Amino acid sequence: MGEIINEGAFLPYPTSTLSPKITPNDLSTFKSRGISQVERELQLKLIDIREEYIKTIEHYNWNKLVYEAEINFEPVIGNIYHLYNLRNKRVLSIVDPNEAFFGNAHIASFKLNIDKQWELVEATICARELFT
């Protein structure tokens, strides 16, 4: 059968002169604390997203630089290789910059990972200016 529901229990005002006084809660502090907490958390999240975006773009640029370089061998995953600027072109080499006599031609060193992506190991100061 039908349930009896006291409709007055959900109204924002008293339904009878015998009803207790209804005083609305002041929710302004609750709302302002909530808004500031949400804003703070979202700002931190946006900062993290921006930093991740910048890292991804930089990673992409380094990989593009290496893959567009002259490579005369098939690199092995896990090994470190060195990118040089020789004779006005970029060349990937197995020769370590400490062992080479290429002068200031060393741009950066990379490690090839299992996903065929080049992970930056070390870059010269002038190499970092390539993308700015």
NORUR-V270590 format. One record per run of one state. SS is the DSSP state (alpha for helix, beta for strand, coil for the rest). FROM is the first residue (numbers start at 1). TO is the last residue. If there is no record, write none. Layout:
ss	from	to
SS	FROM	TO
SS	FROM	TO
This chain:
ss	from	to
coil	1	6
alpha	7	10
coil	11	27
alpha	28	67
coil	68	69
beta	70	70
coil	71	79
beta	80	86
coil	87	88
beta	89	93
coil	94	102
alpha	103	105
beta	106	112
coil	113	117
beta	118	123
coil	124	124
alpha	125	131
coil	132	132
